[in-house]
Amino acid sequence: MRYAPPLLEIDLLGAGALLLAGAACLLLWWRQHVHARRALAEARRQIQRLCASQQALRDDDRRRIARDLHDDLGQHLLALGYDLRALGARHPGLRQPLEQLQERIQYATRAMRAIIQDLPAEALQHGLEGAVQQQIDQFSRLSGIRCRLDAEPAAFAASAPGAVGIEAVLYRVLQESLSNIVRHAQASEVCVGLCRHQHCLSLTVRDNGVGLPQPAARRGSGLRGIAQRVSEAGGRLDIASAPGAGTALTMSFPIQPS
């Protein structure tokens, strides 16, 4: 006669099999979850490296364009100014119209120099601290708006791997943020905050102006450009604003630990 296991033993065996199957499914899910998180992190790192490479290519193009403007167009404007002065010396009766042309040439030269200065971000060659302070000083001098820098000492520490490209983006969005304040904010005071943590470099630009129009979705091209730069660098843009209470832009950029 064959042995028939008791029903209780059968139930226990079935429950054990179900537990083992559940544990195996849980283990399999956990491994897939860990693998997916690692794959997502690697994809983000690749995107950041690609954006940094693209930014480097754009900066190289800016430097080339700036050099060509200075060497080619600048020389033509300089030669044209010399020719006008020589023509005025030979024909005194043309003094007034030639002076007007000379003023236009000087205006074109100043505009060209402003474009050249904006293109390559050469100030970053001497470090982020000097570039930011120079930008703030220039903003205050040209706009008449008080602007102060509130930065932690660690914000200007030696660049971590991958932080150089981030610093270039940060400098550009600071320029655009201050430019937006001049055009739209009607502010009398601006505070620029900068802090660096182990994996993050954060910039905050706060003004006491009229605030952003409501609803907040109505963004001008300046804010869209800032948001695009921040996104391409793998960062995050947060906007806090209320009518009559000013605006604060906070931009956080991930950096690799040193």
BAMARDREN-653038 format. One record per atom (N, C-alpha, C, CB): residue in three letters; x, z, y. Coordinates in steps of 0.1 Angstrom, whole numbers, plus 2048, in hexadecimal, padded with zeros to 3 digits. Glycine has a CB too. Example, Ala and Ser with C-alpha at 12.3 -4.5 7.8 and 13.67 -1.06 7.14 Angstrom:
<kenus>
ala88484E7C7 ala87B84E7D3 ala88484E7DF ala87185A7D3 ser8808477EA ser8898477F5 ser88184F800 ser88D8397FA 
</kenus>
This chain:
<kenus>
met8098007F4 met800800800 met80980080C met7F680C800 arg8057F7816 arg80D7F6822 arg80A80282B arg80B7E9829 tyr815806832 tyr81381283C tyr80C80D849 tyr82081983E ala80281384E ala7FB81085A ala7FE81A864 ala7EC80E858 pro80681786F pro809821879 pro7FD826880 pro81381B883 pro7FD833883 pro7F183988A pro7EF831897 pro7F484888D leu7E283289C leu7DF82C8A9 leu7E78318B4 leu7D082D8AB leu7E983E8B4 leu7F18448BF leu7FF83F8C0 leu7F28548BE glu80583D8B4 glu8138378B4 glu8128288BA glu8198378A6 ile8088218B6 ile8068138BB ile8058138CA ile7FA80C8B4 asp7FD81C8CF asp7FB81D8DE asp8088208E5 asp7F08288E1 leu80F82A8DF leu81C82D8E5 leu8268218E5 leu8238398DE leu82681A8DA leu82F80F8DA leu82B8048E4 leu82F8098CB gly81E8028E5 gly8197F88EF gly81C7FC8FD gly80A7F68ED ala81A809900 ala81D80E90D ala82C80D910 ala81981D90F gly834810906 gly84380E908 gly84780090B gly84B8138FC ala8407F7903 ala8437E9905 ala83F7E4913 ala83C7E08FB leu8337E9918 leu82F7E6925 leu8387EC930 leu8217EB928 leu83D7F892E leu8477FE937 leu8547F6938 leu84980C933 leu8587F292C leu8657EA92C leu8637DC933 leu8697E891D ala8577D6930 ala8547CA937 ala8537CB946 ala8487C3931 gly84C7D694A gly84B7D9958 gly8597DB95F gly8427E495B ala8617E3958 ala86E7E695D ala8777D995E ala8767F0954 ala8757D1954 ala87D7C4954 ala8787BB960 ala87B7BC947 cys86B7BB962 cys8657B396D cys86A7B997B cys8567B396D leu86A7C697C leu86E7CC988 leu87D7CA98B leu86C7DC988 leu8857CA980 leu8937C8982 leu8957B9986 leu89B7CA975 leu88E7B097F leu88F7A2983 leu88B7A0992 leu88779997A trp8807A6996 trp87C7A49A4 trp8867AA9AD trp86E7AC9A6 trp88C7B59AA trp8967BB9B3 trp8A27B39B4 trp89A7C99AE arg8A67AD9A9 arg8B27A49AA arg8AF7989B2 arg8B67A099C gln8A37929B1 gln89F7879B9 gln89E78A9C8 gln8927819B4 his8997969CA his89879B9D8 his8A579D9DE his8907A99D9 val8AF7A39D7 val8BD7A59DC val8C37979DF val8C57AD9D3 his8C178E9D5 his8C77819D6 his8C17799E2 his8C47789C9 ala8B477B9E4 ala8AD7749F0 ala8B377A9FD ala89E7769EF arg8B47879FE arg8BA78DA0A arg8C8789A0D arg8B979DA09 arg8D0788A02 arg8DE783A04 arg8DE775A09 arg8E67859F7 ala8D576CA03 ala8D475EA07 ala8D075DA15 ala8CB7579FD leu8C6765A19 leu8C1765A27 leu8CC769A31 leu8B576EA29 ala8D4774A2D ala8DF778A36 ala8E976DA37 ala8E5785A31 glu8ED767A2C glu8F775CA2C glu8F2750A34 glu8FA758A1E ala8E574DA33 ala8DF742A3B ala8E0745A4A ala8D173FA37 arg8DD752A4E arg8DE756A5C arg8EC755A61 arg8D9764A5E arg8F6759A58 arg904758A5C arg908749A5E arg90D75FA52 gln903741A55 gln907733A57 gln90172DA63 gln90272BA4A ile8F4731A67 ile8EE72CA73 ile8F6730A7F ile8DF731A74 gln8FA73DA7F gln902742A8A gln90F73BA8C gln904751A88 arg916738A80 arg922731A81 arg920723A86 arg929730A73 leu91571CA81 leu91270FA86 leu90F70FA95 leu906709A7F cys907719A9A cys904719AA8 cys91171CAB0 cys8FA725AAB ala91A725AAB ala926727AB2 ala92F71BAB3 ala92E732AAB ser92F713AA8 ser936706AA8 ser9316FCAB2 ser937700A9A gln9236FBAB2 gln91D6F2ABC gln91F6F7ACA gln90E6F2AB9 gln91F704ACC gln922709ADA gln931706ADE gln920718ADA ala93A707AD4 ala948703AD7 ala9496F4ADB ala951707ACB leu9426ECAD3 leu9426DEAD6 leu93C6DBAE4 leu93A6D6ACC arg9316E2AE8 arg92B6E0AF5 arg9356E5B00 arg91E6E7AF6 asp93C6F0AFD asp9466F5B07 asp9516EBB09 asp94B703B03 asp9566E5AFE asp9606DBAFF asp95B6CFB07 asp9646D6AF1 asp94F6CBB05 asp94A6C0B0D asp9496C4B1C asp93C6BBB08 arg9456D0B1F arg9446D4B2D arg9526D4B33 arg93E6E3B2D arg95C6D9B2C arg9696D9B32 arg96E6CBB34 arg9736E0B28 arg96B6C2B2B arg96F6B4B2D arg9686AEB39 arg96C6ABB20 ile95B6B0B3A ile9536ABB45 ile9586B1B52 ile9446AEB44 ala95B6BEB53 ala9606C4B5F ala96E6BEB63 ala9616D3B5D arg9766BCB59 arg9836B6B5C arg9826A8B61 arg98C6B6B4F asp9796A0B5B asp977692B60 asp972692B6E asp96E68BB56 leu96869BB71 leu96369CB7E leu96E69FB88 leu9576A6B7F his9766A9B85 his9806ADB8E his98A6A2B90 his9876BAB89 asp98F69CB85 asp99A693B87 asp996685B8C asp9A1691B79 asp989681B89 asp985674B8D asp97D674B99 asp97D66DB81 leu97167AB99 leu96867ABA4 leu96E682BB0 leu95A680BA1 gly97568DBAD gly97B695BB7 gly98568DBBF gly9826A1BB1 gln98D685BB8 gln99867DBBF gln991672BC7 gln9A1677BB4 his98666CBC3 his980662BCA his97A668BD7 his97565BBC2 leu974674BD6 leu96E67ABE2 leu97967EBEC leu966687BDE leu984683BE7 leu990686BF0 leu99567ABF7 leu99B68DBE8 ala99766FBEF ala99C662BF5 ala99265DC00 ala99E658BEB leu98565EBFD leu97B659C06 leu97B661C13 leu96D65AC00 gly97E66EC12 gly97F677C1E gly98B672C27 gly980685C1A tyr996670C20 tyr9A266BC27 tyr99F65EC2E tyr9AE669C1E asp998655C27 asp995648C2E asp98D649C3A asp98F63EC23 leu983652C39 leu97A654C45 leu98265AC51 leu96F65EC41 arg98B663C4E arg993669C59 arg99B65EC5F arg99B675C54 ala9A1656C57 ala9AA64BC5C ala9A1641C64 ala9B1644C51 leu99663EC5F leu98D635C66 leu98863AC74 leu980631C5E gly986647C74 gly98264EC81 gly98D64EC8B gly97D65CC7E ala99A64FC86 ala9A564FC8F ala9A7641C95 ala9B2653C88 arg9A4636C8E arg9A5629C93 arg999624C9C arg9A761FC88 his98D62AC99 his981626CA0 his97A633CA6 his97861EC97 pro97E637CB1 pro978644CB7 pro969642CB9 pro97F647CC4 gly964636CBC gly956635CBE gly94E638CB2 gly953627CC3 leu953638CA6 leu94C63BC9A leu94D64AC96 leu951632C8F arg952652C9F arg955660C9C arg949667C96 arg95A667CA8 gln93D666C9D gln93166EC99 gln92C66AC8B gln92666CCA3 pro92A65DC88 pro925659C7B pro92F65CC70 pro92164BC7A leu93C65BC73 leu94665EC69 leu94766DC66 leu954659C6E glu944675C70 glu944684C6E glu938688C65 glu94368BC7B gln92D681C67 gln921683C5E gln92567FC50 gln91567BC63 leu92B674C4E leu92F670C41 leu93967AC3B leu936662C41 gln94267FC43 gln94C689C3F gln945696C3A gln95668CC4A glu93A69AC41 glu9336A6C3D glu92C6A3C2F glu9286A9C47 arg927697C2D arg921694C21 arg92B694C15 arg919687C21 ile93668FC18 ile941690C0E ile94569EC0A ile94D688C12 gln9466A7C14 gln9496B5C12 gln93E6BBC0A gln94B6BCC1F tyr9316B8C0D tyr9266BEC05 tyr9276B9BF7 tyr9196B9C0C ala92A6ACBF5 ala92B6A7BE7 ala9366AEBE0 ala92D698BE7 thr9416B0BE7 thr94D6B7BE0 thr9496C5BDC thr9596B7BEA arg9426CCBE5 arg93E6DABE2 arg9356DABD6 arg9376E1BEE ala92B6D0BD6 ala9226CFBCA ala9296CCBBD ala9176C5BCD met9336C4BBE met93B6C0BB2 met9436CDBAD met9456B5BB5 arg9486D4BB6 arg9506E0BB2 arg9476EBBAC arg9576E7BBF ala93A6ECBB1 ala9316F5BAB ala92D6F1B9D ala9246F6BB4 ile92C6E4B9B ile9296DFB8E ile9356E1B84 ile9266D0B8E ile9416DFB89 ile94D6E1B81 ile94E6F0B7D ile9596DCB88 gln94B6F9B87 gln94C707B84 gln94270CB7A gln94B70FB91 asp936706B7A asp92C70AB71 asp92E704B63 asp91E705B76 leu9356F9B61 leu9366F2B54 leu93E6FAB4A leu93B6E5B56 pro94A6FDB4D pro952702B41 pro953711B3F pro9606FDB43 ala94D719B48 ala94E728B47 ala95D72CB46 ala94672DB3B glu965727B4E glu97372AB4E glu976739B50 glu97B722B58 ala96D740B56 ala96F74EB59 ala971756B4C ala964754B61 leu96B752B41 leu96D759B35 leu97B759B2F leu963754B2B gln983750B34 gln991750B2F gln99875DB32 gln998744B35 his993764B3C his99A771B40 his99277DB3B his99B772B4F gly98977BB32 gly981786B2C gly973787B31 gly988793B2E leu96A78DB29 leu95C78EB2C leu95A797B38 leu955794B21 glu9627A2B3A glu9607ABB45 glu9627A5B52 glu9697B7B43 gly96D79EB53 gly970797B60 gly96678CB63 gly97E791B60 ala961785B59 ala95877AB5B ala94A780B60 ala956772B4E val94678AB59 val939790B5D val93A796B6C val93579BB54 gln94579DB6E gln9467A3B7C gln947798B86 gln9527ACB7C gln94E78EB84 gln94F783B8D gln94277CB90 gln959778B88 gln93A77AB85 gln92D775B87 gln92477EB8F gln926772B79 ile92478BB8D ile91C794B94 ile920794BA3 ile91D7A2B8E asp92D795BA5 asp932795BB3 asp92D788BBB asp941796BB4 gln92F77DBB4 gln92B770BBA gln91C770BBD gln92F764BB1 phe914775BB3 phe905775BB5 phe90277DBC1 phe8FF77BBA8 ser908789BC2 ser904792BCE ser90878CBDB ser90B7A0BCC arg914785BDB arg91977FBE8 arg910774BEC arg92777BBE6 leu90C76BBE3 leu90575FBE6 leu8F6762BE9 leu906755BDC ser8F076BBE1 ser8E276EBE2 ser8DE779BEC ser8DC771BD5 gly8E8782BEF gly8E578EBF7 gly8DD799BEF gly8DD78AC03 ile8DB797BE2 ile8D47A1BDA ile8DE7ABBD4 ile8CC79ABCF arg8DC7B8BD5 arg8E57C1BCF arg8E57C0BC0 arg8E17D0BD3 cys8F07C0BBA cys8F17BFBAB cys8FD7C8BA6 cys8F47B0BA7 arg8F97D0B9D arg9047D9B97 arg9057D7B88 arg9007E8B9A leu9107DAB83 leu9137D9B75 leu9147E7B6E leu9217D1B72 asp90C7E9B64 asp90C7F5B5C asp9107F2B4E asp8FE7FCB5D ala91D7F4B4B ala9227EFB3E ala9297FBB37 ala92B7E3B40 glu9277FCB2A glu92F805B22 glu93D800B20 glu927808B15 pro947809B1F pro954805B1D pro9567FCB11 pro95E811B1C ala94E7FFB06 ala94F7F8AFA ala94B7E9AFB ala9487FEAEF ala9437E7B06 ala93E7D9B08 ala9497CFB0A ala9347D9B13 phe9547D3B0F phe95F7CAB12 phe96B7CDB09 phe9637CCB21 ala9687D2AFE ala9737D4AF4 ala9787C7AEF ala96E7DEAE8 ala9837C7AE7 ala9887BBAE1 ala97D7B4AD9 ala9947BEAD9 ser97C7A7ADB ser9727A0AD4 ser9737A1AC5 ser973791AD8 ala9677A3ABF ala9667A3AB1 ala966795AAC ala95A7ABAAC pro969792A9F pro968784A9A pro95A77FA9C pro96B784A8B gly95A773AA2 gly94D76CAA4 gly947770AB2 gly943770A9A ala94D77AAB9 ala94777FAC6 ala94A776AD1 ala94B78DAC9 val95576DAD0 val959765ADC val94E75BADF val96675EAD8 gly948754AD5 gly93D74BAD8 gly931753ADE gly939744ACC ile92E75FAD9 ile923767ADE ile92576AAED ile921773AD6 glu93276EAF0 glu935771AFE glu933765B07 glu943776AFF ala935759B03 ala93374DB0B ala92474BB0D ala939741B04 val91C74DB03 val90D74CB04 val908757B0E val90674DAF7 leu90E763B0C leu90976EB15 leu90C76BB23 leu91177BB10 tyr918766B26 tyr91C762B34 tyr912758B39 tyr92A75DB34 arg90E74EB31 arg905744B36 arg8F7749B39 arg904738B2C val8F2752B30 val8E5757B32 val8E5761B3E val8DF75EB26 leu8F0767B41 leu8F1770B4D leu8F0767B59 leu8FE778B4D gln8F775CB59 gln8F6753B64 gln8E874EB67 gln8FF746B62 glu8E174AB5C glu8D4745B5D glu8CA750B62 glu8CF73EB50 ser8CC75CB5C ser8C3767B60 ser8C476AB6F ser8C6773B58 leu8D176BB74 leu8D276DB82 leu8CD762B8B leu8E1770B85 ser8CF756B86 ser8C974AB8D ser8BA74BB8E ser8CE73DB87 asn8B474FB83 asn8A5750B83 asn8A175BB8D asn8A0754B75 ile8A8766B8E ile8A5771B97 ile8A576CBA6 ile8AE77DB96 val8AF764BA9 val8B075EBB7 val8A4755BBA val8BD756BB8 arg8A074DBB0 arg896743BB2 arg888749BB2 arg896738BA8 his885753BAA his877757BA8 his874766BAA his874754B9A ala87E76FBA8 ala87B77DBA7 ala878784BB4 ala886785BA1 gln87D77FBC0 gln87B786BCD gln880795BCC gln86D786BD1 ala88B796BC5 ala8917A4BC2 ala89B7A8BCD ala8977A4BB5 ser89D7B5BCE ser8A77BABD8 ser8B27C1BD0 ser8A07C3BE2 glu8B17C3BC3 glu8BB7CABBB glu8BA7C5BAD glu8B97D9BBC val8C67C4BA7 val8C77BFB99 val8D17C9B92 val8CC7B0B98 cys8CE7CCB86 cys8D87D4B7D cys8DB7CCB71 cys8D27E2B7A val8E77CAB6E val8EC7C3B62 val8F27CEB58 val8F67B8B65 gly8EC7CFB4D gly8F17D9B43 gly8F77D1B37 gly8E57E2B3E leu9027D7B32 leu9097D1B27 leu90E7DCB1D leu9157C8B2C cys90A7DAB11 cys90F7E4B07 cys9127DDAFA cys9057EFB05 arg91C7E2AF3 arg9207DCAE6 arg91F7E7ADB arg92E7D7AE7 his9187E4AD0 his9187EDAC4 his9207E6AB9 his90A7F0AC0 gln9217EBAAE gln9297E6AA3 gln9257D8AA0 gln9287EFA97 his9187D5A9F his9147C8A9B his90C7C1AA6 his90B7C9A8E cys90C7C5AB2 cys9037C0ABC cys9097C1ACA cys8F57C7ABC leu9077B6AD2 leu90B7B6AE0 leu8FF7B3AE8 leu9177ABAE3 ser8FB7BCAF1 ser8EE7BBAF8 ser8F17BAB07 ser8E67C8AF5 leu8E97B2B0D leu8E97B0B1C leu8DB7B2B21 leu8EE7A1B1F thr8D97BAB2C thr8CD7BCB32 thr8CE7B9B41 thr8C87CBB30 val8C57B1B46 val8C57ADB54 val8B77B2B5A val8C779DB56 arg8B87BBB63 arg8AC7C2B68 arg8AB7C0B77 arg8AB7D1B64 asp89F7BCB7C asp89D7BBB8B asp8917C2B8F asp89C7ACB8F asn8907C5B9C asn8857CCBA2 asn87B7C2BA9 asn8897D7BAB gly87A7B6BA4 gly8727ACBAB gly8647ACBA8 gly87879EBA8 val85D7A0BAA val84F79FBA9 val84A79FB9A val84A793BB0 gly85379EB91 gly84F79DB83 gly84B78FB7F gly8437A6B80 leu84878DB72 leu845780B6D leu83677EB6E leu84977EB5E pro831771B70 pro82376FB71 pro81C772B63 pro820760B75 gln810776B64 gln808778B58 gln7FF76CB55 gln7FF785B5A pro7FC769B49 pro80276FB3D pro81176DB3B pro7FB76BB31 ala817775B33 ala826775B32 ala82B768B2C ala82B780B2A ala821760B25 ala825754B1E ala829749B28 ala81A74FB16 arg82674BB35 arg829741B3F arg838742B43 arg820742B4B arg84073BB3C arg84F73CB3F arg85472FB45 arg85673FB32 gly85C730B4E gly862725B54 gly86E71FB4C gly868728B62 ser874715B51 ser87E70EB49 ser88B717B48 ser882701B4F gly88D720B52 gly898729B52 gly897733B46 gly899731B5E leu88B739B44 leu889742B39 leu88A73BB2C leu87C74AB3B arg88472FB2B arg885727B1F arg893724B1B arg87D71AB20 gly89B720B25 gly8A971EB22 gly8B172AB1D gly8B0718B2F ile8AE736B23 ile8B4742B1F ile8B0745B10 ile8B074EB28 ala8A3744B0E ala89E746B00 ala8A473DAF6 ala88F745B00 gln8A6731AFA gln8AC727AF0 gln8BB72BAEE gln8AB719AF6 arg8C272EAF8 arg8D0732AF6 arg8D273EAED arg8D7735B04 val8C9748AF0 val8CA754AE8 val8C6752ADA val8C075FAEE ser8BC749AD7 ser8B8746ACA ser8C373FAC2 ser8AB73EACA glu8C9735AC9 glu8D372DAC2 glu8DF736ABE glu8D8722ACB ala8E1741AC6 ala8EC74AAC2 ala8E8755AB8 ala8F1751ACF gly8DC753AB3 gly8D775DAA9 gly8D376AAAF gly8E2760A9F gly8D076AABC gly8CD777AC3 gly8BE778AC5 gly8D4777AD0 arg8BB782ACD arg8AD786AD0 arg8AB788ADE arg8A8792AC7 leu8A0783AE4 leu89C785AF2 leu89078DAF3 leu89B777AF9 asp890798AFB asp8857A0AFE asp8827A0B0D asp8877AFAF8 ile87679FB11 ile87279EB1F ile8687A9B22 ile86C790B22 ala86C7B1B2C ala8637BCB31 ala8607B9B40 ala8697CAB2E ser8537B7B43 ser8507B4B51 ser8427B8B54 ser8527A5B54 ala83F7BBB60 ala8327BEB65 ala8317BAB74 ala82F7CEB64 pro8267B5B78 pro8247B0B86 pro8287BBB90 pro8167ACB89 gly8317B8B99 gly8367C1BA3 gly8407CCB9E gly82A7C8BA9 ala8437CCB91 ala84C7D6B8C ala8597D0B86 ala8457DEB81 gly85C7C4B89 gly8697BEB85 gly8697B9B77 gly8737C9B87 thr8747B5B73 thr8767AEB66 thr8837B3B60 thr87579FB66 ala8837B5B53 ala88F7B9B4B ala8907AFB3F ala88F7C8B46 leu89B7A8B3F leu89E79FB33 leu8A97A6B2B leu8A3791B38 thr8A77A8B1E thr8B07AEB15 thr8B47A4B0A thr8AB7BCB0F met8C07A1B0A met8C5797B00 met8CF79DAF6 met8CB78BB07 ser8CC79DAEA ser8D57A4AE0 ser8DA799AD6 ser8CD7AEAD7 phe8E879AAD5 phe8EF790ACD phe8F6796AC1 phe8F9788AD5 pro8F4791AB5 pro8FB797AA9 pro90A793AA9 pro8F4793A9C ile91379CAA6 ile921799AA5 ile92679FA98 ile92979EAB1 gln930799A92 gln93679EA86 gln93E7ABA89 gln93E793A7F pro93E7B4A80 pro9467C0A82 pro9557BDA82 pro9437CBA77 ser95C7C4A8A ser96B7C1A8B ser9727C8A7F ser9707C6A98 
</kenus>
